[in-house]
Amino acid sequence: MRLTRAEQQARTHSELLSAGRQVFLRRGFLAATVEEIAADAGYTRGAVYKHFGGKEGLWLAVVSADAGTHLEGLRAALSATASADELVAVLSGVADAEAAKWASVAAEVLAATASQPSVAAQIADVQEQHDAQVTALLEEHVARLGLTPAMPARQVVVLLGAVGIGLALRQAFLAGTDARAVLSQVLKSALST
């Protein structure tokens, strides 16, 4: 069955997103090339520029697409919690191997784009939107569990992101770093009075 032009463009967009995500995870942001991403998806680099404007635009699209999936998974996991310890366990789950690799790539992106104000502003906007949604989820479940955190939920979310990226970088070069244990302890302190 022949695809319409719009369907073909949507398929190309989706395939490039998928290839971008895989190449970023495999090689990191700095080592990934537009050519490699395009080739992995079966296209030329022109397709990446047409759909995303370049590597930074593709990164933003990948992060935005993943944010919805992440929020749905987090929503389901938090809904299943029945105690502060279970809540901490869910939030500490961001320290798994793929999340650690993804955080390392995110740190590369932040370093690479810090001197590009327009790109940095777009990344900050995506992060702010995601943080606001995670904060709302955390507030909902902290209230449901009757917890009184030591700090506002917004600060817990910022702490989670900052410590998570730092631990991911540490894990990348120091074998034996138990990121989940460290993150769990930090979160226990933040979520208890």
C-alpha positions as CSV (number, residue, x, y, z in Angstrom):
1,M,0.0,0.0,0.0
2,R,1.4,3.3,-1.0
3,L,1.8,6.0,1.7
4,T,0.6,9.5,1.3
5,R,3.2,12.3,1.5
6,A,2.2,13.1,5.0
7,E,2.3,9.5,6.1
8,Q,5.8,9.1,4.6
9,Q,7.0,12.3,6.3
10,A,5.6,11.0,9.6
11,R,7.3,7.7,9.1
12,T,10.6,9.3,8.3
13,H,10.3,11.6,11.4
14,S,9.6,8.6,13.6
15,E,12.5,6.5,12.2
16,L,14.9,9.3,12.6
17,L,13.8,9.9,16.2
18,S,14.3,6.2,16.9
19,A,17.7,6.1,15.3
20,G,18.7,9.3,17.0
21,R,17.8,7.9,20.4
22,Q,19.8,4.7,19.8
23,V,22.9,6.5,18.4
24,F,22.9,9.0,21.2
25,L,22.7,6.2,23.8
26,R,25.4,4.1,22.0
27,R,27.9,6.8,21.1
28,G,27.0,9.9,23.2
29,F,25.9,13.2,22.0
30,L,29.3,14.6,21.0
31,A,30.5,11.5,19.1
32,A,27.1,11.0,17.4
33,T,27.0,12.4,13.9
34,V,24.1,13.5,11.8
35,E,25.4,11.2,9.0
36,E,25.5,8.1,11.4
37,I,22.0,8.8,12.7
38,A,20.6,9.2,9.1
39,A,22.3,6.1,7.9
40,D,21.0,4.0,10.8
41,A,17.5,5.1,9.9
42,G,18.1,4.5,6.2
43,Y,18.1,8.2,5.1
44,T,20.6,10.9,4.1
45,R,21.7,13.6,6.5
46,G,19.5,16.0,4.6
47,A,16.5,14.3,6.2
48,V,17.7,15.0,9.7
49,Y,18.2,18.7,8.8
50,K,14.8,18.9,7.1
51,H,12.9,17.3,10.1
52,F,14.9,18.6,13.0
53,G,17.3,21.4,11.9
54,G,20.3,19.4,13.0
55,K,21.7,17.3,15.9
56,E,20.5,19.7,18.6
57,G,17.0,19.8,17.3
58,L,16.9,16.0,17.0
59,W,18.1,15.8,20.6
60,L,15.2,18.1,21.7
61,A,12.7,16.0,19.8
62,V,14.0,12.7,21.3
63,V,13.9,14.2,24.8
64,S,10.4,15.6,24.3
65,A,9.1,12.3,22.9
66,D,10.7,10.3,25.7
67,A,9.2,12.7,28.4
68,G,5.7,11.5,27.8
69,T,6.7,7.8,28.1
70,H,8.7,8.6,31.2
71,L,5.8,10.4,32.9
72,E,3.4,7.6,32.1
73,G,5.7,5.0,33.6
74,L,6.4,7.2,36.6
75,R,2.7,7.9,37.1
76,A,1.9,4.2,37.2
77,A,4.8,3.3,39.5
78,L,4.1,6.1,41.9
79,S,0.4,5.1,42.0
80,A,1.4,1.6,43.2
81,T,3.4,2.9,46.1
82,A,2.0,2.5,49.7
83,S,4.9,3.9,51.8
84,A,7.7,6.5,51.8
85,D,10.2,3.7,51.3
86,E,8.3,2.5,48.1
87,L,8.2,6.1,46.9
88,V,11.9,6.4,47.4
89,A,12.5,3.1,45.6
90,V,10.5,4.3,42.6
91,L,12.4,7.6,42.4
92,S,15.8,5.9,42.9
93,G,15.0,3.7,39.9
94,V,16.3,6.5,37.7
95,A,19.7,5.1,38.6
96,D,19.4,2.1,36.4
97,A,22.0,1.4,33.7
98,E,20.1,2.9,30.7
99,A,19.1,6.0,32.8
100,A,22.7,6.4,33.9
101,K,23.9,6.3,30.2
102,W,21.1,8.7,29.2
103,A,22.1,11.1,32.0
104,S,25.7,11.0,30.8
105,V,24.5,11.9,27.3
106,A,22.4,14.7,28.8
107,A,25.4,16.1,30.6
108,E,27.3,16.1,27.3
109,V,24.5,18.0,25.6
110,L,24.4,20.6,28.4
111,A,28.2,21.1,28.1
112,A,28.1,21.3,24.3
113,T,25.2,23.8,24.1
114,A,26.0,26.0,27.1
115,S,27.6,28.6,24.7
116,Q,24.6,28.5,22.4
117,P,22.0,30.6,24.1
118,S,19.1,29.8,21.8
119,V,19.7,26.0,22.1
120,A,20.3,26.2,25.8
121,A,17.0,28.1,26.2
122,Q,15.1,25.4,24.3
123,I,16.7,22.7,26.4
124,A,15.9,24.6,29.6
125,D,12.2,25.0,28.4
126,V,11.9,21.2,27.8
127,Q,13.4,20.5,31.2
128,E,11.2,23.0,33.0
129,Q,8.1,21.5,31.5
130,H,9.1,18.0,32.4
131,D,10.1,19.1,35.9
132,A,6.8,20.8,36.4
133,Q,4.9,17.6,35.5
134,V,7.1,15.4,37.7
135,T,6.7,17.9,40.6
136,A,2.9,17.7,40.2
137,L,3.1,13.9,40.3
138,L,5.3,13.9,43.4
139,E,3.1,16.4,45.2
140,E,0.1,14.3,44.5
141,H,1.7,11.1,45.9
142,V,3.4,12.7,48.8
143,A,0.0,14.1,49.9
144,R,-1.7,10.7,49.2
145,L,0.8,9.0,51.5
146,G,0.5,11.7,54.2
147,L,4.2,12.6,54.0
148,T,5.7,15.9,55.0
149,P,8.9,16.3,53.0
150,A,11.9,18.2,54.4
151,M,11.8,20.4,51.2
152,P,9.3,21.4,48.6
153,A,8.6,18.8,45.9
154,R,10.0,21.2,43.2
155,Q,13.3,21.2,45.0
156,V,13.2,17.4,45.3
157,V,12.8,17.1,41.6
158,V,15.7,19.5,40.9
159,L,17.8,17.5,43.4
160,L,16.9,14.3,41.7
161,G,18.0,15.6,38.4
162,A,21.2,17.2,39.6
163,V,22.3,14.3,41.8
164,G,21.2,11.8,39.1
165,I,23.4,13.3,36.4
166,G,26.3,13.7,38.8
167,L,26.0,10.0,39.9
168,A,25.7,8.9,36.2
169,L,28.9,10.7,35.3
170,R,30.6,9.2,38.4
171,Q,29.4,5.7,37.4
172,A,30.8,6.1,33.9
173,F,34.4,6.4,35.2
174,L,34.3,4.9,38.7
175,A,33.2,1.2,38.6
176,G,31.5,0.2,41.8
177,T,29.6,3.4,42.3
178,D,26.3,2.4,43.8
179,A,24.2,5.3,42.4
180,R,20.9,3.7,43.4
181,A,22.0,3.5,47.1
182,V,23.4,7.0,47.2
183,L,20.3,8.5,45.4
184,S,18.0,6.5,47.7
185,Q,19.7,7.9,50.8
186,V,19.5,11.5,49.5
187,L,15.8,11.0,48.7
188,K,15.0,9.6,52.1
189,S,16.5,12.7,53.6
190,A,14.6,15.0,51.3
191,L,11.3,13.2,51.7
192,S,11.3,12.8,55.5
193,T,11.0,15.4,58.2
